[in-house]
Structure formats: C-alpha cells, structure tokens
Amino acid sequence: MSTLPSDGSSRPFVFLHVGDQHLTVRDAPHHRDLVAILDQIASFGRDAYDFVYLPGDIAENGAAGEYALIEEALRSQPSLPVLLIPGDHDRQYGSMEDFARFHDAVMAGRHPSVANDLLQPPAGPGVDPQRASIPQYYYAADYGAVRCLFVDMISAGFGQKGKGLDFRIGPTQMDWLSAEVVRARREGKTCAVFMHAYPDDLEKKEAAEVAGLFWSQGVRLVEMGHTHYNELAHDGRTTYAAARSVGQNEDGSVGYAVGAIDAGEVSWRFRPLDRVGPFVLITSPADRRLATHGLRGDEAGRIAVRAVVLSDEAPSLCRCRVDDGPWQGMERIADGPAYTASVAWTYGARRLTVEAIDPRWPGYGPDYIDRDVIEPASSVFVGPMRPDRPGSDACSLGAWLDKGVRGDQLGPNRAGRDW
C-alpha cells in the first residue's frame, strides 16, 4: 500500500511556485497580481505549505525601484517563507548590484550568497576574460525526506540585454551541486532542484553535465520559471515543471503552481488567481504520466489516497471516488492541509477524483468547490530508457488541461511574442 511520507510527517512536502514577476512600476497589472497572489497564499495559514518559490526574473530591468516593489509586498506578509534565485532579467543590463542588495535584504540571513572565483566577460575585442570574485546565489534546504537544491544559472554567465542569454553555473557551484545530489541519494532523500530554466539552456558543456547528473542520480523534480508558460516534461525519472509567469503572461489566467512530493512521487497543478477556493491537489497515488513506479496496493486490493486542500477555510467535505463509482469520505490528517482515505482499486479501474467543498458553497456553480482528477499508474512499471535530450522539453507531456497546462508554449522562448 502507498504509505505516508517516509519521514513520518503528517503531510506531503508542498511548495507554491509564483512565476517570473518582471516587475516594472507600481500598480502595473502584474504588480497588482503579485500582491493579490501573496495575499491569497498568506490566507492559507503557515502550516499549509513548506515555502513560496520565486524562480528569478523578479525585476524586468534588474533595477532598484523594481525590487522595492516586491520588498514592500513581502513586508506586508512577513510570515511568508519565500525562497528565491536570480533570473536573466535580474542582470538585464549586465549588473546584479541591485539584485544583490535586494537579496541581502530578504534572504541573506537564511541563505547568504557565496563568493566564487569566476571568469568575467572580456572588456573589449582581443582582450582575454578576467577572473573576479563574484557572488552566487545557491543553497540547500531539507524538508523532511526531501532535499531541495536552489541553483544560480545567472551569476557565472556573460549574458546581458542585446548580447543574448548565457546561462552558466560555474565550476565551484557545479562541484557543490554534484556533491549535494549524490549525498541526497546516499542518504535516501528525494532530491528536488529549483532553477531558472531547463538544464538544456545552459552552456553546452554544462548542460550535458547537469542533465547527466540528474538522470544518473534520479533527481525527482526540477522546478523552473523562464518559459512564461505552464509545462510538464517527464523522462521516467525526473519531472521538469515550468510555471506561467506573473508578468509578460500570454498563457492564460495569472496564478501560481502548487507542487508536492509524497513518498518520493511528484504531483503538480496550476491554481488560477481568478478561481475561488478551495484548491485540490492529489499527492498519492501518482498519475501515470508522472510516476516512477507502479501502483502499490495491499493484499485486499486497496490503495491509499492522499490529497492537499488549500483554502482560507477548512472544507466542509473532502471525498474521493474511483471512475464513476460512489463517493467516499476522506479524513483530515492531523491539523494540516492533507486528507486521506483507503479505497478499493480493482482491475480495469482508470480514474481517481478528489473533490473538496467549502462551507460557503451555495450548492451550485463552480466557486467554492474544486476537483483534481488523475489516472494512477498501473501495477506494472517499465523502467525508462535514457532520453535523447535529457534535461530538456523533449519529453514534454503536451496539453494537460486538468493540471492547467495548455501545451501551446505561448511565451517569449518558444511560440510567444518577442517581449
């Protein structure tokens, strides 16, 4: 039978991913959206999730006035556990001084920068690159059975506006990343990596090294921004998840992603800001499209179902059903956001639904009621072959509307307009 998280905690590891903000000026639509998202997240209560992830591209032009907007928003929600990294726009004009000041203000007390000896861009034609001590923003944090690694793809690069992207990690951070991934596997922890873009977007040599590392060591999740659109790619070992941007968004309703790891398996779903809660995410069993092992039932053919419900008020009812069978009530695990039930899973069953109903639901309409629907993996699981392009979107799952993924890649890095 699927079990509770291996660290014995009362709920799965859960994070909230607020996509690239690209902040510019006060009261711009995406500034107001960011404030509304943080307000909504804060209403869930601190025990509902482990942290809020900002994947970089916080400021459109890497300017002090743009960072002041998010500092103000975070000061209004001081209990939010925000973790962040830089994106390419945070060094839009070749400097990261304003990002460094912002980072010191909101992050340095927990995860200070690391000064490394790195090559810097040549000063002019025919001039060799020089070495300098450059701050990089990477760190590790454990949440029960999950080790989270936050990677800086920006500070070691040469890229700036007008000269193109140049994502690099650098040798010191590469050694750190490799050691942490290997150590996580040796200690029996599930490894999740948080970075700005796909490993495939790194400089060619680093891209191959990072993708090979993740594949060989079974990194379970890589969570990213940069694309501006929601996307899920899965190579059989690693799920690559990218969330829609808050600023420069052309992919649909603005919002944020909810991700979870439960007993080593990943679940993910996008929450639009314009939908009234509650919000449901099934965390166990795994959907067949994201699974790394087959469905595990007990001798009586029953499986454990778990789901996270996020809302500013506890649901009056949380229930589940198999295919179109009868609804079965789910019990809340301790005082957290997770609910559980044991259900019969018979041969030929295909679909699992979890539904949560808010006390304010009037009995009709889409508000105050929500469902998540998955197709659990079968009991037989065939191990994956190494993909031709590991660490890329080559294994994209395409459209998955139940998870908020449209599959049309509307953003500046694929099929969208030039921002």
VEXSE-809856 format. One record per residue (C-alpha): residue number from 0; x, y, z. Coordinates in steps of 0.1 Angstrom, whole numbers, plus 5000, padded with zeros to 4 digits. Layout:
N
ATOM   resi     xx     yy     zz
ATOM    NUM      X      Y      Z
...
//
This chain:
419
ATOM   resi     xx     yy     zz
ATOM      0   5000   5000   5000
ATOM      1   5012   5036   4994
ATOM      2   5025   5049   5026
ATOM      3   5027   5082   5044
ATOM      4   5058   5103   5036
ATOM      5   5089   5084   5046
ATOM      6   5099   5109   5073
ATOM      7   5067   5102   5092
ATOM      8   5054   5137   5088
ATOM      9   5016   5144   5088
ATOM     10   5015   5157   5052
ATOM     11   5035   5157   5019
ATOM     12   5062   5182   5011
ATOM     13   5043   5211   4994
ATOM     14   5056   5243   4978
ATOM     15   5039   5272   4959
ATOM     16   5056   5285   4928
ATOM     17   5049   5321   4919
ATOM     18   5062   5325   4883
ATOM     19   5085   5352   4869
ATOM     20   5073   5386   4881
ATOM     21   5091   5410   4857
ATOM     22   5082   5439   4879
ATOM     23   5084   5474   4864
ATOM     24   5063   5501   4880
ATOM     25   5038   5504   4909
ATOM     26   5002   5495   4902
ATOM     27   5010   5479   4868
ATOM     28   4987   5449   4863
ATOM     29   5013   5423   4871
ATOM     30   5024   5442   4903
ATOM     31   4988   5441   4915
ATOM     32   4985   5404   4906
ATOM     33   5016   5396   4926
ATOM     34   5002   5414   4957
ATOM     35   4969   5395   4953
ATOM     36   4987   5362   4949
ATOM     37   5008   5368   4981
ATOM     38   4976   5378   4999
ATOM     39   4958   5347   4989
ATOM     40   4987   5324   4998
ATOM     41   4990   5340   5032
ATOM     42   4953   5333   5038
ATOM     43   4960   5295   5038
ATOM     44   4980   5296   5070
ATOM     45   5016   5289   5076
ATOM     46   5012   5251   5080
ATOM     47   4997   5246   5046
ATOM     48   5030   5245   5026
ATOM     49   5067   5245   5031
ATOM     50   5077   5276   5011
ATOM     51   5069   5300   4983
ATOM     52   5093   5298   4954
ATOM     53   5103   5327   4932
ATOM     54   5123   5314   4902
ATOM     55   5140   5346   4891
ATOM     56   5132   5374   4867
ATOM     57   5118   5392   4896
ATOM     58   5126   5426   4881
ATOM     59   5122   5433   4844
ATOM     60   5153   5455   4842
ATOM     61   5172   5445   4874
ATOM     62   5166   5480   4888
ATOM     63   5164   5490   4925
ATOM     64   5130   5506   4921
ATOM     65   5116   5474   4907
ATOM     66   5129   5453   4937
ATOM     67   5115   5479   4960
ATOM     68   5080   5468   4949
ATOM     69   5085   5432   4959
ATOM     70   5102   5441   4991
ATOM     71   5072   5462   5000
ATOM     72   5049   5433   4991
ATOM     73   5069   5409   5012
ATOM     74   5070   5432   5042
ATOM     75   5032   5432   5042
ATOM     76   5033   5394   5045
ATOM     77   5062   5389   5069
ATOM     78   5053   5352   5077
ATOM     79   5056   5340   5041
ATOM     80   5086   5317   5038
ATOM     81   5099   5329   5005
ATOM     82   5129   5313   4988
ATOM     83   5143   5327   4955
ATOM     84   5170   5327   4929
ATOM     85   5180   5352   4902
ATOM     86   5169   5350   4865
ATOM     87   5184   5365   4834
ATOM     88   5163   5397   4837
ATOM     89   5179   5403   4872
ATOM     90   5211   5411   4853
ATOM     91   5193   5426   4823
ATOM     92   5220   5453   4817
ATOM     93   5250   5433   4829
ATOM     94   5250   5443   4865
ATOM     95   5235   5424   4895
ATOM     96   5243   5450   4922
ATOM     97   5206   5459   4927
ATOM     98   5197   5422   4929
ATOM     99   5224   5417   4954
ATOM    100   5211   5445   4977
ATOM    101   5176   5430   4974
ATOM    102   5188   5395   4981
ATOM    103   5207   5408   5012
ATOM    104   5175   5424   5025
ATOM    105   5153   5394   5022
ATOM    106   5175   5363   5020
ATOM    107   5210   5368   5034
ATOM    108   5200   5360   5070
ATOM    109   5190   5325   5059
ATOM    110   5209   5318   5027
ATOM    111   5238   5343   5021
ATOM    112   5255   5345   4987
ATOM    113   5287   5326   4981
ATOM    114   5317   5344   4966
ATOM    115   5334   5324   4939
ATOM    116   5363   5330   4915
ATOM    117   5347   5332   4881
ATOM    118   5356   5343   4846
ATOM    119   5340   5376   4835
ATOM    120   5332   5390   4801
ATOM    121   5362   5404   4781
ATOM    122   5364   5442   4783
ATOM    123   5367   5445   4745
ATOM    124   5378   5428   4713
ATOM    125   5410   5409   4717
ATOM    126   5410   5412   4754
ATOM    127   5411   5380   4774
ATOM    128   5383   5374   4800
ATOM    129   5394   5382   4835
ATOM    130   5387   5364   4868
ATOM    131   5369   5381   4897
ATOM    132   5352   5372   4929
ATOM    133   5315   5371   4921
ATOM    134   5286   5364   4944
ATOM    135   5265   5334   4935
ATOM    136   5231   5325   4950
ATOM    137   5228   5288   4956
ATOM    138   5219   5268   4987
ATOM    139   5204   5236   5000
ATOM    140   5175   5231   5024
ATOM    141   5160   5198   5037
ATOM    142   5122   5194   5043
ATOM    143   5118   5160   5059
ATOM    144   5126   5134   5034
ATOM    145   5131   5159   5005
ATOM    146   5163   5178   4998
ATOM    147   5158   5210   4979
ATOM    148   5187   5225   4959
ATOM    149   5184   5261   4947
ATOM    150   5207   5267   4917
ATOM    151   5220   5300   4903
ATOM    152   5223   5299   4864
ATOM    153   5229   5336   4861
ATOM    154   5258   5350   4880
ATOM    155   5285   5330   4863
ATOM    156   5273   5339   4828
ATOM    157   5282   5367   4804
ATOM    158   5247   5375   4791
ATOM    159   5230   5409   4791
ATOM    160   5204   5427   4771
ATOM    161   5214   5429   4735
ATOM    162   5241   5402   4738
ATOM    163   5218   5372   4743
ATOM    164   5214   5347   4771
ATOM    165   5244   5329   4786
ATOM    166   5233   5306   4813
ATOM    167   5262   5291   4833
ATOM    168   5267   5275   4867
ATOM    169   5305   5278   4871
ATOM    170   5329   5251   4884
ATOM    171   5325   5257   4921
ATOM    172   5287   5256   4921
ATOM    173   5289   5226   4898
ATOM    174   5310   5207   4923
ATOM    175   5286   5217   4950
ATOM    176   5255   5206   4930
ATOM    177   5270   5172   4922
ATOM    178   5280   5166   4958
ATOM    179   5246   5175   4971
ATOM    180   5227   5154   4946
ATOM    181   5249   5124   4953
ATOM    182   5246   5129   4990
ATOM    183   5208   5131   4988
ATOM    184   5207   5097   4971
ATOM    185   5231   5082   4995
ATOM    186   5210   5094   5025
ATOM    187   5178   5081   5009
ATOM    188   5163   5115   5004
ATOM    189   5142   5126   4974
ATOM    190   5160   5153   4955
ATOM    191   5142   5184   4941
ATOM    192   5161   5211   4922
ATOM    193   5149   5247   4918
ATOM    194   5165   5266   4889
ATOM    195   5155   5293   4865
ATOM    196   5154   5273   4832
ATOM    197   5159   5238   4818
ATOM    198   5194   5224   4821
ATOM    199   5194   5222   4783
ATOM    200   5195   5260   4783
ATOM    201   5229   5261   4800
ATOM    202   5262   5265   4781
ATOM    203   5266   5233   4761
ATOM    204   5292   5215   4782
ATOM    205   5275   5224   4815
ATOM    206   5241   5214   4800
ATOM    207   5253   5179   4793
ATOM    208   5269   5175   4827
ATOM    209   5239   5187   4847
ATOM    210   5214   5167   4826
ATOM    211   5236   5136   4830
ATOM    212   5239   5142   4868
ATOM    213   5201   5145   4872
ATOM    214   5194   5114   4851
ATOM    215   5220   5092   4867
ATOM    216   5212   5101   4903
ATOM    217   5174   5100   4898
ATOM    218   5167   5137   4907
ATOM    219   5129   5136   4911
ATOM    220   5118   5171   4903
ATOM    221   5133   5202   4886
ATOM    222   5111   5232   4891
ATOM    223   5116   5262   4867
ATOM    224   5105   5296   4855
ATOM    225   5117   5313   4823
ATOM    226   5093   5297   4798
ATOM    227   5064   5320   4808
ATOM    228   5040   5291   4802
ATOM    229   5030   5261   4822
ATOM    230   5047   5229   4811
ATOM    231   5053   5194   4824
ATOM    232   5080   5172   4809
ATOM    233   5088   5137   4823
ATOM    234   5116   5114   4812
ATOM    235   5106   5085   4835
ATOM    236   5129   5095   4863
ATOM    237   5127   5133   4865
ATOM    238   5097   5156   4862
ATOM    239   5106   5190   4847
ATOM    240   5079   5216   4857
ATOM    241   5077   5252   4845
ATOM    242   5051   5277   4858
ATOM    243   5034   5305   4840
ATOM    244   5048   5340   4845
ATOM    245   5030   5367   4865
ATOM    246   5045   5394   4843
ATOM    247   5047   5392   4805
ATOM    248   5020   5365   4806
ATOM    249   5002   5353   4775
ATOM    250   4994   5318   4785
ATOM    251   4961   5323   4804
ATOM    252   4948   5334   4838
ATOM    253   4976   5345   4861
ATOM    254   4982   5324   4892
ATOM    255   5007   5301   4907
ATOM    256   5017   5264   4907
ATOM    257   5012   5240   4936
ATOM    258   5038   5212   4937
ATOM    259   5042   5183   4960
ATOM    260   5063   5153   4967
ATOM    261   5046   5124   4986
ATOM    262   5066   5092   4993
ATOM    263   5090   5101   4965
ATOM    264   5064   5108   4938
ATOM    265   5056   5142   4923
ATOM    266   5023   5159   4918
ATOM    267   5017   5194   4903
ATOM    268   4988   5216   4893
ATOM    269   4983   5253   4885
ATOM    270   4960   5275   4905
ATOM    271   4945   5305   4886
ATOM    272   4941   5335   4908
ATOM    273   4906   5342   4894
ATOM    274   4892   5309   4907
ATOM    275   4875   5309   4942
ATOM    276   4889   5282   4965
ATOM    277   4892   5256   4977
ATOM    278   4921   5241   4956
ATOM    279   4927   5204   4955
ATOM    280   4959   5185   4946
ATOM    281   4961   5147   4947
ATOM    282   4995   5137   4960
ATOM    283   4991   5099   4962
ATOM    284   4990   5078   4942
ATOM    285   5010   5093   4913
ATOM    286   4995   5099   4879
ATOM    287   5008   5075   4853
ATOM    288   5023   5105   4833
ATOM    289   5045   5115   4863
ATOM    290   5050   5081   4880
ATOM    291   5084   5065   4886
ATOM    292   5070   5032   4899
ATOM    293   5038   5011   4896
ATOM    294   5007   5014   4918
ATOM    295   5012   4996   4951
ATOM    296   4981   4982   4968
ATOM    297   4976   4959   4998
ATOM    298   4966   4923   4997
ATOM    299   4929   4933   4997
ATOM    300   4934   4954   4966
ATOM    301   4931   4987   4984
ATOM    302   4952   5018   4978
ATOM    303   4959   5049   5000
ATOM    304   4947   5081   4985
ATOM    305   4960   5115   4998
ATOM    306   4953   5150   4987
ATOM    307   4962   5185   4998
ATOM    308   4934   5211   5001
ATOM    309   4944   5248   5001
ATOM    310   4918   5273   5013
ATOM    311   4913   5302   5037
ATOM    312   4887   5279   5054
ATOM    313   4887   5242   5060
ATOM    314   4864   5223   5036
ATOM    315   4830   5211   5049
ATOM    316   4836   5179   5029
ATOM    317   4865   5162   5012
ATOM    318   4858   5130   4993
ATOM    319   4871   5107   4965
ATOM    320   4858   5082   4941
ATOM    321   4872   5057   4915
ATOM    322   4859   5063   4880
ATOM    323   4821   5069   4883
ATOM    324   4817   5049   4914
ATOM    325   4803   5060   4948
ATOM    326   4819   5089   4967
ATOM    327   4838   5080   4998
ATOM    328   4847   5105   5026
ATOM    329   4883   5114   5033
ATOM    330   4897   5122   5068
ATOM    331   4919   5151   5076
ATOM    332   4955   5142   5087
ATOM    333   4962   5160   5119
ATOM    334   4957   5197   5116
ATOM    335   4974   5202   5082
ATOM    336   4960   5205   5047
ATOM    337   4962   5168   5038
ATOM    338   4933   5144   5036
ATOM    339   4934   5106   5032
ATOM    340   4913   5075   5025
ATOM    341   4917   5039   5017
ATOM    342   4898   5028   4985
ATOM    343   4893   4996   4966
ATOM    344   4912   4996   4933
ATOM    345   4901   4968   4910
ATOM    346   4914   4956   4877
ATOM    347   4903   4979   4849
ATOM    348   4899   5010   4871
ATOM    349   4913   5041   4854
ATOM    350   4904   5074   4870
ATOM    351   4907   5088   4905
ATOM    352   4889   5120   4916
ATOM    353   4892   5140   4948
ATOM    354   4866   5168   4955
ATOM    355   4866   5194   4982
ATOM    356   4836   5216   4991
ATOM    357   4838   5248   5010
ATOM    358   4812   5256   5037
ATOM    359   4803   5287   5017
ATOM    360   4793   5267   4986
ATOM    361   4757   5276   4977
ATOM    362   4750   5242   4961
ATOM    363   4756   5252   4925
ATOM    364   4782   5269   4904
ATOM    365   4820   5265   4901
ATOM    366   4830   5286   4931
ATOM    367   4838   5271   4965
ATOM    368   4841   5236   4950
ATOM    369   4871   5220   4933
ATOM    370   4882   5187   4919
ATOM    371   4915   5171   4909
ATOM    372   4915   5141   4886
ATOM    373   4944   5117   4878
ATOM    374   4949   5084   4861
ATOM    375   4971   5063   4885
ATOM    376   4999   5043   4872
ATOM    377   4992   5006   4867
ATOM    378   5009   4980   4889
ATOM    379   5034   4972   4861
ATOM    380   5060   4998   4856
ATOM    381   5087   4996   4829
ATOM    382   5119   5015   4836
ATOM    383   5127   5043   4813
ATOM    384   5154   5045   4786
ATOM    385   5177   5074   4788
ATOM    386   5162   5102   4766
ATOM    387   5180   5116   4736
ATOM    388   5179   5151   4751
ATOM    389   5179   5147   4789
ATOM    390   5172   5179   4808
ATOM    391   5151   5195   4780
ATOM    392   5115   5198   4770
ATOM    393   5119   5169   4745
ATOM    394   5098   5148   4769
ATOM    395   5070   5174   4773
ATOM    396   5037   5159   4781
ATOM    397   5019   5185   4759
ATOM    398   4984   5197   4769
ATOM    399   4970   5185   4803
ATOM    400   4941   5208   4810
ATOM    401   4932   5192   4843
ATOM    402   4966   5205   4856
ATOM    403   4964   5239   4839
ATOM    404   4988   5230   4811
ATOM    405   4976   5242   4777
ATOM    406   5005   5228   4757
ATOM    407   5008   5257   4732
ATOM    408   5041   5272   4747
ATOM    409   5029   5308   4745
ATOM    410   5059   5327   4758
ATOM    411   5090   5346   4746
ATOM    412   5112   5315   4745
ATOM    413   5091   5293   4721
ATOM    414   5058   5303   4704
ATOM    415   5050   5337   4721
ATOM    416   5057   5372   4710
ATOM    417   5090   5390   4715
ATOM    418   5089   5407   4748
//
